[in-house]
């Protein structure tokens, strides 16, 4: 009985964690697309400058 209740709490905690992670993931995808594009262009500019300086 004690192990079963611990197992249920563990499953609930994992589902809660999964739900919060998916919420953060989708919110980050919707909100942070511009940030990721800017980061990609910044990294590509750094790579271009590094290759140019070689």
PDBQT receptor file of N, H, CA, C and O in Angstrom, charges set to zero:
ATOM      1  N   UNK A   1       0.842  -1.192   0.000  1.00  0.00    +0.000 N 
ATOM      2  CA  UNK A   1       0.000   0.000   0.000  1.00  0.00    +0.000 C 
ATOM      3  C   UNK A   1       0.882   1.250   0.000  1.00  0.00    +0.000 C 
ATOM      4  O   UNK A   1       0.619   2.197  -0.741  1.00  0.00    +0.000 OA
ATOM      5  N   UNK A   2       1.920   1.252   0.823  1.00  0.00    +0.000 N 
ATOM      6  H   UNK A   2       2.134   0.483   1.425  1.00  0.00    +0.000 HD
ATOM      7  CA  UNK A   2       2.811   2.417   0.906  1.00  0.00    +0.000 C 
ATOM      8  C   UNK A   2       3.577   2.598  -0.403  1.00  0.00    +0.000 C 
ATOM      9  O   UNK A   2       3.717   3.717  -0.896  1.00  0.00    +0.000 OA
ATOM     10  N   UNK A   3       4.078   1.477  -0.969  1.00  0.00    +0.000 N 
ATOM     11  H   UNK A   3       3.964   0.568  -0.569  1.00  0.00    +0.000 HD
ATOM     12  CA  UNK A   3       4.786   1.562  -2.242  1.00  0.00    +0.000 C 
ATOM     13  C   UNK A   3       3.862   2.040  -3.359  1.00  0.00    +0.000 C 
ATOM     14  O   UNK A   3       4.276   2.805  -4.230  1.00  0.00    +0.000 OA
ATOM     15  N   UNK A   4       2.606   1.585  -3.328  1.00  0.00    +0.000 N 
ATOM     16  H   UNK A   4       2.269   0.964  -2.620  1.00  0.00    +0.000 HD
ATOM     17  CA  UNK A   4       1.655   1.975  -4.366  1.00  0.00    +0.000 C 
ATOM     18  C   UNK A   4       1.383   3.479  -4.304  1.00  0.00    +0.000 C 
ATOM     19  O   UNK A   4       1.318   4.141  -5.340  1.00  0.00    +0.000 OA
ATOM     20  N   UNK A   5       1.223   4.022  -3.087  1.00  0.00    +0.000 N 
ATOM     21  H   UNK A   5       1.275   3.484  -2.245  1.00  0.00    +0.000 HD
ATOM     22  CA  UNK A   5       0.963   5.451  -2.966  1.00  0.00    +0.000 C 
ATOM     23  C   UNK A   5       2.189   6.257  -3.417  1.00  0.00    +0.000 C 
ATOM     24  O   UNK A   5       2.044   7.296  -4.060  1.00  0.00    +0.000 OA
ATOM     25  N   UNK A   6       3.392   5.780  -3.082  1.00  0.00    +0.000 N 
ATOM     26  H   UNK A   6       3.510   4.936  -2.559  1.00  0.00    +0.000 HD
ATOM     27  CA  UNK A   6       4.598   6.460  -3.549  1.00  0.00    +0.000 C 
ATOM     28  C   UNK A   6       4.683   6.413  -5.073  1.00  0.00    +0.000 C 
ATOM     29  O   UNK A   6       5.073   7.390  -5.712  1.00  0.00    +0.000 OA
ATOM     30  N   UNK A   7       4.318   5.275  -5.645  1.00  0.00    +0.000 N 
ATOM     31  H   UNK A   7       4.001   4.481  -5.126  1.00  0.00    +0.000 HD
ATOM     32  CA  UNK A   7       4.361   5.143  -7.096  1.00  0.00    +0.000 C 
ATOM     33  C   UNK A   7       3.376   6.115  -7.751  1.00  0.00    +0.000 C 
ATOM     34  O   UNK A   7       3.694   6.735  -8.766  1.00  0.00    +0.000 OA
ATOM     35  N   UNK A   8       2.177   6.245  -7.167  1.00  0.00    +0.000 N 
ATOM     36  H   UNK A   8       1.919   5.741  -6.343  1.00  0.00    +0.000 HD
ATOM     37  CA  UNK A   8       1.188   7.171  -7.711  1.00  0.00    +0.000 C 
ATOM     38  C   UNK A   8       1.676   8.610  -7.648  1.00  0.00    +0.000 C 
ATOM     39  O   UNK A   8       1.486   9.376  -8.593  1.00  0.00    +0.000 OA
ATOM     40  N   UNK A   9       2.311   8.983  -6.523  1.00  0.00    +0.000 N 
ATOM     41  H   UNK A   9       2.465   8.361  -5.755  1.00  0.00    +0.000 HD
ATOM     42  CA  UNK A   9       2.846  10.333  -6.395  1.00  0.00    +0.000 C 
ATOM     43  C   UNK A   9       3.936  10.559  -7.440  1.00  0.00    +0.000 C 
ATOM     44  O   UNK A   9       4.028  11.634  -8.033  1.00  0.00    +0.000 OA
ATOM     45  N   UNK A  10       4.764   9.529  -7.656  1.00  0.00    +0.000 N 
ATOM     46  H   UNK A  10       4.689   8.656  -7.174  1.00  0.00    +0.000 HD
ATOM     47  CA  UNK A  10       5.841   9.659  -8.639  1.00  0.00    +0.000 C 
ATOM     48  C   UNK A  10       5.269   9.867 -10.035  1.00  0.00    +0.000 C 
ATOM     49  O   UNK A  10       5.758  10.710 -10.787  1.00  0.00    +0.000 OA
ATOM     50  N   UNK A  11       4.223   9.093 -10.391  1.00  0.00    +0.000 N 
ATOM     51  H   UNK A  11       3.826   8.408  -9.780  1.00  0.00    +0.000 HD
ATOM     52  CA  UNK A  11       3.613   9.243 -11.715  1.00  0.00    +0.000 C 
ATOM     53  C   UNK A  11       2.992  10.623 -11.851  1.00  0.00    +0.000 C 
ATOM     54  O   UNK A  11       3.135  11.265 -12.891  1.00  0.00    +0.000 OA
ATOM     55  N   UNK A  12       2.302  11.091 -10.809  1.00  0.00    +0.000 N 
ATOM     56  H   UNK A  12       2.186  10.569  -9.963  1.00  0.00    +0.000 HD
ATOM     57  CA  UNK A  12       1.693  12.420 -10.877  1.00  0.00    +0.000 C 
ATOM     58  C   UNK A  12       2.753  13.497 -11.018  1.00  0.00    +0.000 C 
ATOM     59  O   UNK A  12       2.574  14.451 -11.775  1.00  0.00    +0.000 OA
ATOM     60  N   UNK A  13       3.865  13.352 -10.291  1.00  0.00    +0.000 N 
ATOM     61  H   UNK A  13       4.010  12.577  -9.676  1.00  0.00    +0.000 HD
ATOM     62  CA  UNK A  13       4.937  14.326 -10.394  1.00  0.00    +0.000 C 
ATOM     63  C   UNK A  13       5.552  14.338 -11.783  1.00  0.00    +0.000 C 
ATOM     64  O   UNK A  13       5.889  15.395 -12.316  1.00  0.00    +0.000 OA
ATOM     65  N   UNK A  14       5.695  13.151 -12.367  1.00  0.00    +0.000 N 
ATOM     66  H   UNK A  14       5.421  12.292 -11.935  1.00  0.00    +0.000 HD
ATOM     67  CA  UNK A  14       6.270  13.087 -13.712  1.00  0.00    +0.000 C 
ATOM     68  C   UNK A  14       5.333  13.696 -14.739  1.00  0.00    +0.000 C 
ATOM     69  O   UNK A  14       5.780  14.401 -15.644  1.00  0.00    +0.000 OA
ATOM     70  N   UNK A  15       4.028  13.429 -14.610  1.00  0.00    +0.000 N 
ATOM     71  H   UNK A  15       3.665  12.856 -13.875  1.00  0.00    +0.000 HD
ATOM     72  CA  UNK A  15       3.075  14.027 -15.548  1.00  0.00    +0.000 C 
ATOM     73  C   UNK A  15       3.046  15.542 -15.394  1.00  0.00    +0.000 C 
ATOM     74  O   UNK A  15       2.944  16.265 -16.385  1.00  0.00    +0.000 OA
ATOM     75  N   UNK A  16       3.137  16.032 -14.146  1.00  0.00    +0.000 N 
ATOM     76  H   UNK A  16       3.220  15.445 -13.341  1.00  0.00    +0.000 HD
ATOM     77  CA  UNK A  16       3.164  17.465 -13.917  1.00  0.00    +0.000 C 
ATOM     78  C   UNK A  16       4.416  18.084 -14.527  1.00  0.00    +0.000 C 
ATOM     79  O   UNK A  16       4.353  19.136 -15.164  1.00  0.00    +0.000 OA
ATOM     80  N   UNK A  17       5.545  17.427 -14.328  1.00  0.00    +0.000 N 
ATOM     81  H   UNK A  17       5.596  16.573 -13.811  1.00  0.00    +0.000 HD
ATOM     82  CA  UNK A  17       6.800  17.910 -14.898  1.00  0.00    +0.000 C 
ATOM     83  C   UNK A  17       6.722  17.904 -16.423  1.00  0.00    +0.000 C 
ATOM     84  O   UNK A  17       7.169  18.846 -17.076  1.00  0.00    +0.000 OA
ATOM     85  N   UNK A  18       6.147  16.830 -16.992  1.00  0.00    +0.000 N 
ATOM     86  H   UNK A  18       5.784  16.064 -16.461  1.00  0.00    +0.000 HD
ATOM     87  CA  UNK A  18       6.016  16.733 -18.444  1.00  0.00    +0.000 C 
ATOM     88  C   UNK A  18       5.133  17.847 -18.984  1.00  0.00    +0.000 C 
ATOM     89  O   UNK A  18       5.448  18.446 -20.012  1.00  0.00    +0.000 OA
ATOM     90  N   UNK A  19       4.024  18.132 -18.296  1.00  0.00    +0.000 N 
ATOM     91  H   UNK A  19       3.768  17.647 -17.460  1.00  0.00    +0.000 HD
ATOM     92  CA  UNK A  19       3.119  19.193 -18.739  1.00  0.00    +0.000 C 
ATOM     93  C   UNK A  19       3.796  20.554 -18.678  1.00  0.00    +0.000 C 
ATOM     94  O   UNK A  19       3.654  21.355 -19.602  1.00  0.00    +0.000 OA
ATOM     95  N   UNK A  20       4.533  20.829 -17.600  1.00  0.00    +0.000 N 
ATOM     96  H   UNK A  20       4.648  20.178 -16.849  1.00  0.00    +0.000 HD
ATOM     97  CA  UNK A  20       5.211  22.121 -17.484  1.00  0.00    +0.000 C 
ATOM     98  C   UNK A  20       6.318  22.238 -18.525  1.00  0.00    +0.000 C 
ATOM     99  O   UNK A  20       6.533  23.317 -19.078  1.00  0.00    +0.000 OA
ATOM    100  N   UNK A  21       7.028  21.137 -18.801  1.00  0.00    +0.000 N 
ATOM    101  H   UNK A  21       6.854  20.261 -18.352  1.00  0.00    +0.000 HD
ATOM    102  CA  UNK A  21       8.092  21.186 -19.807  1.00  0.00    +0.000 C 
ATOM    103  C   UNK A  21       7.503  21.437 -21.192  1.00  0.00    +0.000 C 
ATOM    104  O   UNK A  21       8.052  22.220 -21.968  1.00  0.00    +0.000 OA
ATOM    105  N   UNK A  22       6.374  20.767 -21.509  1.00  0.00    +0.000 N 
ATOM    106  H   UNK A  22       5.928  20.131 -20.878  1.00  0.00    +0.000 HD
ATOM    107  CA  UNK A  22       5.766  21.000 -22.819  1.00  0.00    +0.000 C 
ATOM    108  C   UNK A  22       5.220  22.416 -22.920  1.00  0.00    +0.000 C 
ATOM    109  O   UNK A  22       5.301  23.031 -23.983  1.00  0.00    +0.000 OA
ATOM    110  N   UNK A  23       4.657  22.953 -21.818  1.00  0.00    +0.000 N 
ATOM    111  H   UNK A  23       4.591  22.453 -20.955  1.00  0.00    +0.000 HD
ATOM    112  CA  UNK A  23       4.185  24.345 -21.838  1.00  0.00    +0.000 C 
ATOM    113  C   UNK A  23       5.343  25.292 -22.090  1.00  0.00    +0.000 C 
ATOM    114  O   UNK A  23       5.239  26.200 -22.915  1.00  0.00    +0.000 OA
ATOM    115  N   UNK A  24       6.457  25.084 -21.376  1.00  0.00    +0.000 N 
ATOM    116  H   UNK A  24       6.542  24.346 -20.706  1.00  0.00    +0.000 HD
ATOM    117  CA  UNK A  24       7.626  25.958 -21.561  1.00  0.00    +0.000 C 
ATOM    118  C   UNK A  24       8.163  25.807 -22.976  1.00  0.00    +0.000 C 
ATOM    119  O   UNK A  24       8.585  26.786 -23.592  1.00  0.00    +0.000 OA
ATOM    120  N   UNK A  25       8.148  24.567 -23.499  1.00  0.00    +0.000 N 
ATOM    121  H   UNK A  25       7.806  23.772 -22.999  1.00  0.00    +0.000 HD
ATOM    122  CA  UNK A  25       8.678  24.320 -24.840  1.00  0.00    +0.000 C 
ATOM    123  C   UNK A  25       7.851  25.041 -25.891  1.00  0.00    +0.000 C 
ATOM    124  O   UNK A  25       8.401  25.703 -26.771  1.00  0.00    +0.000 OA
ATOM    125  N   UNK A  26       6.500  24.914 -25.801  1.00  0.00    +0.000 N 
ATOM    126  H   UNK A  26       6.053  24.377 -25.087  1.00  0.00    +0.000 HD
ATOM    127  CA  UNK A  26       5.658  25.544 -26.815  1.00  0.00    +0.000 C 
ATOM    128  C   UNK A  26       5.644  27.058 -26.666  1.00  0.00    +0.000 C 
ATOM    129  O   UNK A  26       5.607  27.778 -27.664  1.00  0.00    +0.000 OA
ATOM    130  N   UNK A  27       5.674  27.557 -25.414  1.00  0.00    +0.000 N 
ATOM    131  H   UNK A  27       5.704  26.973 -24.603  1.00  0.00    +0.000 HD
ATOM    132  CA  UNK A  27       5.758  29.001 -25.216  1.00  0.00    +0.000 C 
ATOM    133  C   UNK A  27       7.069  29.536 -25.764  1.00  0.00    +0.000 C 
ATOM    134  O   UNK A  27       7.103  30.602 -26.378  1.00  0.00    +0.000 OA
ATOM    135  N   UNK A  28       8.157  28.792 -25.540  1.00  0.00    +0.000 N 
ATOM    136  H   UNK A  28       8.130  27.926 -25.041  1.00  0.00    +0.000 HD
ATOM    137  CA  UNK A  28       9.446  29.201 -26.075  1.00  0.00    +0.000 C 
ATOM    138  C   UNK A  28       9.477  29.151 -27.591  1.00  0.00    +0.000 C 
ATOM    139  O   UNK A  28      10.105  29.992 -28.235  1.00  0.00    +0.000 OA
ATOM    140  N   UNK A  29       8.794  28.157 -28.165  1.00  0.00    +0.000 N 
ATOM    141  H   UNK A  29       8.284  27.474 -27.642  1.00  0.00    +0.000 HD
ATOM    142  CA  UNK A  29       8.742  28.085 -29.625  1.00  0.00    +0.000 C 
ATOM    143  C   UNK A  29       7.969  29.257 -30.191  1.00  0.00    +0.000 C 
ATOM    144  O   UNK A  29       8.373  29.840 -31.197  1.00  0.00    +0.000 OA
ATOM    145  N   UNK A  30       6.852  29.612 -29.553  1.00  0.00    +0.000 N 
ATOM    146  H   UNK A  30       6.523  29.138 -28.736  1.00  0.00    +0.000 HD
ATOM    147  CA  UNK A  30       6.039  30.699 -30.087  1.00  0.00    +0.000 C 
ATOM    148  C   UNK A  30       6.694  32.045 -29.852  1.00  0.00    +0.000 C 
ATOM    149  O   UNK A  30       6.697  32.902 -30.735  1.00  0.00    +0.000 OA
ATOM    150  N   UNK A  31       7.253  32.237 -28.656  1.00  0.00    +0.000 N 
ATOM    151  H   UNK A  31       7.251  31.541 -27.938  1.00  0.00    +0.000 HD
ATOM    152  CA  UNK A  31       7.785  33.559 -28.301  1.00  0.00    +0.000 C 
ATOM    153  C   UNK A  31       9.204  33.736 -28.798  1.00  0.00    +0.000 C 
ATOM    154  O   UNK A  31       9.579  34.822 -29.239  1.00  0.00    +0.000 OA
ATOM    155  N   UNK A  32      10.005  32.664 -28.731  1.00  0.00    +0.000 N 
ATOM    156  H   UNK A  32       9.699  31.782 -28.374  1.00  0.00    +0.000 HD
ATOM    157  CA  UNK A  32      11.432  32.825 -28.945  1.00  0.00    +0.000 C 
ATOM    158  C   UNK A  32      11.919  32.537 -30.348  1.00  0.00    +0.000 C 
ATOM    159  O   UNK A  32      13.113  32.323 -30.559  1.00  0.00    +0.000 OA
ATOM    160  N   UNK A  33      11.004  32.527 -31.321  1.00  0.00    +0.000 N 
ATOM    161  H   UNK A  33      10.034  32.700 -31.150  1.00  0.00    +0.000 HD
ATOM    162  CA  UNK A  33      11.444  32.256 -32.692  1.00  0.00    +0.000 C 
ATOM    163  C   UNK A  33      12.355  33.370 -33.176  1.00  0.00    +0.000 C 
ATOM    164  O   UNK A  33      13.396  33.109 -33.779  1.00  0.00    +0.000 OA
ATOM    165  N   UNK A  34      11.965  34.620 -32.914  1.00  0.00    +0.000 N 
ATOM    166  H   UNK A  34      11.119  34.832 -32.425  1.00  0.00    +0.000 HD
ATOM    167  CA  UNK A  34      12.801  35.746 -33.312  1.00  0.00    +0.000 C 
ATOM    168  C   UNK A  34      14.147  35.720 -32.609  1.00  0.00    +0.000 C 
ATOM    169  O   UNK A  34      15.176  36.048 -33.200  1.00  0.00    +0.000 OA
ATOM    170  N   UNK A  35      14.131  35.322 -31.328  1.00  0.00    +0.000 N 
ATOM    171  H   UNK A  35      13.295  35.055 -30.848  1.00  0.00    +0.000 HD
ATOM    172  CA  UNK A  35      15.387  35.235 -30.575  1.00  0.00    +0.000 C 
ATOM    173  C   UNK A  35      16.301  34.171 -31.173  1.00  0.00    +0.000 C 
ATOM    174  O   UNK A  35      17.507  34.390 -31.296  1.00  0.00    +0.000 OA
ATOM    175  N   UNK A  36      15.730  33.001 -31.553  1.00  0.00    +0.000 N 
ATOM    176  H   UNK A  36      14.751  32.823 -31.453  1.00  0.00    +0.000 HD
ATOM    177  CA  UNK A  36      16.561  31.942 -32.130  1.00  0.00    +0.000 C 
ATOM    178  C   UNK A  36      17.091  32.355 -33.487  1.00  0.00    +0.000 C 
ATOM    179  O   UNK A  36      18.232  32.038 -33.825  1.00  0.00    +0.000 OA
ATOM    180  N   UNK A  37      16.271  33.072 -34.287  1.00  0.00    +0.000 N 
ATOM    181  H   UNK A  37      15.345  33.330 -34.012  1.00  0.00    +0.000 HD
ATOM    182  CA  UNK A  37      16.751  33.530 -35.596  1.00  0.00    +0.000 C 
ATOM    183  C   UNK A  37      17.883  34.531 -35.406  1.00  0.00    +0.000 C 
ATOM    184  O   UNK A  37      18.893  34.479 -36.107  1.00  0.00    +0.000 OA
ATOM    185  N   UNK A  38      17.705  35.451 -34.445  1.00  0.00    +0.000 N 
ATOM    186  H   UNK A  38      16.884  35.494 -33.876  1.00  0.00    +0.000 HD
ATOM    187  CA  UNK A  38      18.760  36.431 -34.172  1.00  0.00    +0.000 C 
ATOM    188  C   UNK A  38      20.032  35.731 -33.701  1.00  0.00    +0.000 C 
ATOM    189  O   UNK A  38      21.133  36.093 -34.114  1.00  0.00    +0.000 OA
ATOM    190  N   UNK A  39      19.875  34.711 -32.821  1.00  0.00    +0.000 N 
ATOM    191  H   UNK A  39      18.980  34.417 -32.486  1.00  0.00    +0.000 HD
ATOM    192  CA  UNK A  39      21.038  33.966 -32.335  1.00  0.00    +0.000 C 
ATOM    193  C   UNK A  39      21.728  33.245 -33.495  1.00  0.00    +0.000 C 
ATOM    194  O   UNK A  39      22.956  33.210 -33.569  1.00  0.00    +0.000 OA
ATOM    195  N   UNK A  40      20.929  32.671 -34.399  1.00  0.00    +0.000 N 
ATOM    196  H   UNK A  40      19.931  32.699 -34.338  1.00  0.00    +0.000 HD
ATOM    197  CA  UNK A  40      21.515  31.969 -35.541  1.00  0.00    +0.000 C 
ATOM    198  C   UNK A  40      22.294  32.929 -36.427  1.00  0.00    +0.000 C 
ATOM    199  O   UNK A  40      23.398  32.606 -36.868  1.00  0.00    +0.000 OA
ATOM    200  N   UNK A  41      21.732  34.108 -36.695  1.00  0.00    +0.000 N 
ATOM    201  H   UNK A  41      20.836  34.370 -36.338  1.00  0.00    +0.000 HD
ATOM    202  CA  UNK A  41      22.444  35.066 -37.535  1.00  0.00    +0.000 C 
ATOM    203  C   UNK A  41      23.696  35.582 -36.844  1.00  0.00    +0.000 C 
ATOM    204  O   UNK A  41      24.718  35.812 -37.490  1.00  0.00    +0.000 OA
ATOM    205  N   UNK A  42      23.614  35.765 -35.520  1.00  0.00    +0.000 N 
ATOM    206  H   UNK A  42      22.784  35.578 -34.995  1.00  0.00    +0.000 HD
ATOM    207  CA  UNK A  42      24.806  36.208 -34.792  1.00  0.00    +0.000 C 
ATOM    208  C   UNK A  42      25.907  35.158 -34.870  1.00  0.00    +0.000 C 
ATOM    209  O   UNK A  42      27.071  35.485 -35.100  1.00  0.00    +0.000 OA
ATOM    210  N   UNK A  43      25.531  33.889 -34.676  1.00  0.00    +0.000 N 
ATOM    211  H   UNK A  43      24.585  33.624 -34.489  1.00  0.00    +0.000 HD
ATOM    212  CA  UNK A  43      26.532  32.825 -34.752  1.00  0.00    +0.000 C 
ATOM    213  C   UNK A  43      27.095  32.690 -36.161  1.00  0.00    +0.000 C 
ATOM    214  O   UNK A  43      28.290  32.445 -36.332  1.00  0.00    +0.000 OA
ATOM    215  N   UNK A  44      26.240  32.848 -37.171  1.00  0.00    +0.000 N 
ATOM    216  H   UNK A  44      25.270  33.047 -37.032  1.00  0.00    +0.000 HD
ATOM    217  CA  UNK A  44      26.744  32.739 -38.544  1.00  0.00    +0.000 C 
ATOM    218  C   UNK A  44      27.666  33.915 -38.862  1.00  0.00    +0.000 C 
ATOM    219  O   UNK A  44      28.644  33.748 -39.591  1.00  0.00    +0.000 OA
ATOM    220  N   UNK A  45      27.366  35.110 -38.322  1.00  0.00    +0.000 N 
ATOM    221  H   UNK A  45      26.572  35.245 -37.730  1.00  0.00    +0.000 HD
ATOM    222  CA  UNK A  45      28.264  36.247 -38.526  1.00  0.00    +0.000 C 
ATOM    223  C   UNK A  45      29.604  36.006 -37.856  1.00  0.00    +0.000 C 
ATOM    224  O   UNK A  45      30.651  36.313 -38.426  1.00  0.00    +0.000 OA
ATOM    225  N   UNK A  46      29.577  35.447 -36.622  1.00  0.00    +0.000 N 
ATOM    226  H   UNK A  46      28.727  35.198 -36.159  1.00  0.00    +0.000 HD
ATOM    227  CA  UNK A  46      30.845  35.125 -35.941  1.00  0.00    +0.000 C 
ATOM    228  C   UNK A  46      31.641  34.099 -36.737  1.00  0.00    +0.000 C 
ATOM    229  O   UNK A  46      32.859  34.218 -36.870  1.00  0.00    +0.000 OA
ATOM    230  N   UNK A  47      30.949  33.090 -37.266  1.00  0.00    +0.000 N 
ATOM    231  H   UNK A  47      29.959  32.993 -37.157  1.00  0.00    +0.000 HD
ATOM    232  CA  UNK A  47      31.655  32.080 -38.060  1.00  0.00    +0.000 C 
ATOM    233  C   UNK A  47      32.224  32.701 -39.332  1.00  0.00    +0.000 C 
ATOM    234  O   UNK A  47      33.336  32.367 -39.743  1.00  0.00    +0.000 OA
ATOM    235  N   UNK A  48      31.466  33.607 -39.959  1.00  0.00    +0.000 N 
ATOM    236  H   UNK A  48      30.563  33.878 -39.626  1.00  0.00    +0.000 HD
ATOM    237  CA  UNK A  48      31.948  34.273 -41.179  1.00  0.00    +0.000 C 
ATOM    238  C   UNK A  48      33.182  35.116 -40.882  1.00  0.00    +0.000 C 
ATOM    239  O   UNK A  48      34.156  35.090 -41.634  1.00  0.00    +0.000 OA
ATOM    240  N   UNK A  49      33.134  35.868 -39.772  1.00  0.00    +0.000 N 
ATOM    241  H   UNK A  49      32.343  35.889 -39.161  1.00  0.00    +0.000 HD
ATOM    242  CA  UNK A  49      34.291  36.695 -39.404  1.00  0.00    +0.000 C 
ATOM    243  C   UNK A  49      35.495  35.830 -39.062  1.00  0.00    +0.000 C 
ATOM    244  O   UNK A  49      36.628  36.173 -39.401  1.00  0.00    +0.000 OA
ATOM    245  N   UNK A  50      35.249  34.702 -38.387  1.00  0.00    +0.000 N 
ATOM    246  H   UNK A  50      34.328  34.424 -38.112  1.00  0.00    +0.000 HD
ATOM    247  CA  UNK A  50      36.363  33.822 -38.029  1.00  0.00    +0.000 C 
ATOM    248  C   UNK A  50      37.002  33.229 -39.287  1.00  0.00    +0.000 C 
ATOM    249  O   UNK A  50      38.227  33.155 -39.385  1.00  0.00    +0.000 OA
ATOM    250  N   UNK A  51      36.181  32.808 -40.243  1.00  0.00    +0.000 N 
ATOM    251  H   UNK A  51      35.186  32.867 -40.163  1.00  0.00    +0.000 HD
ATOM    252  CA  UNK A  51      36.728  32.277 -41.494  1.00  0.00    +0.000 C 
ATOM    253  C   UNK A  51      37.412  33.379 -42.292  1.00  0.00    +0.000 C 
ATOM    254  O   UNK A  51      38.421  33.140 -42.956  1.00  0.00    +0.000 OA
ATOM    255  N   UNK A  52      36.857  34.589 -42.224  1.00  0.00    +0.000 N 
ATOM    256  H   UNK A  52      36.037  34.783 -41.684  1.00  0.00    +0.000 HD
ATOM    257  CA  UNK A  52      37.453  35.713 -42.962  1.00  0.00    +0.000 C 
ATOM    258  C   UNK A  52      38.823  36.068 -42.400  1.00  0.00    +0.000 C 
ATOM    259  O   UNK A  52      39.740  36.410 -43.146  1.00  0.00    +0.000 OA
ATOM    260  N   UNK A  53      38.955  35.983 -41.061  1.00  0.00    +0.000 N 
ATOM    261  H   UNK A  53      38.209  35.705 -40.455  1.00  0.00    +0.000 HD
ATOM    262  CA  UNK A  53      40.238  36.311 -40.437  1.00  0.00    +0.000 C 
ATOM    263  C   UNK A  53      41.273  35.218 -40.631  1.00  0.00    +0.000 C 
ATOM    264  O   UNK A  53      42.462  35.470 -40.442  1.00  0.00    +0.000 OA
ATOM    265  N   UNK A  54      40.860  34.009 -41.004  1.00  0.00    +0.000 N 
ATOM    266  H   UNK A  54      39.894  33.804 -41.159  1.00  0.00    +0.000 HD
ATOM    267  CA  UNK A  54      41.824  32.966 -41.333  1.00  0.00    +0.000 C 
ATOM    268  C   UNK A  54      42.462  33.291 -42.669  1.00  0.00    +0.000 C 
ATOM    269  O   UNK A  54      43.312  32.540 -43.145  1.00  0.00    +0.000 OA
TER     270      UNK A  54
